[in-house]
């Protein structure tokens, strides 16, 4: 997974050291502000595993 070039990611996201994968994203989507403290991601999260899995599956179809 990779980000969108030119998107103003927060310093917390840019400096997290995370090499993003579906596994990281699965955990991140539960509560982004707890997974990366200081993120600008304004999103409460997806608590249901099936919803997170469906979203990640969709995102994977958008990859280059």
N, C-alpha and C positions, 0 to 999 in steps of 0.2 A: 504494500500500500504506500502511496505517496501523496503528498499534499498538492495543493493548487499553487503553482508558481505565481508570485506576486501577491498572494493573500497575506494580510498583516497578522500572522500568528503571534500570539503573546510570547514574551521572552521565556515564560515558564514552559510552553510547549516546545519552542525551538531548542531550549537548553535541557530538555528532559532526558536526553540520551536514549530515548526509546527508538528502537527500530520497529516500526509499526508492522503488525501482523494481524490476522483475524483474531488471534487469541488476546492480544493487547486491546484491540478495539472492543471485543466482547466484554472485557472488564471495565474499560473506560466508559462505555455507554451506560453502565449501571448508575454512575455518579461522576461525571467528568471533573467537577470541582474537587472531589476527594481523591481522584486518581492522579491528577496533576494540580497540585495546589498553586493558585495564581493564574490558572487558565482564564481566558476571556470567554470561554464557551458558555453561553447563556442557554443552558438546557438542563432540565431537571433529571433527565436520564430515563432509561427504559428498564423497568424492574423485571418484566417478563422475559424469560430466556428465549422463548419462541419469537418474540418480537425483535429481540436483538439479533438472533440468528437470521431472521428474514431480512432485516436491514443490511446486515453484513453481506449476505448472499447477493442482494441487489447492488450494493457498492462494488462488489467484485465483478459484476457484469460491466461496470463502467471503466474498468482499468484498461490501459493501453494494451 
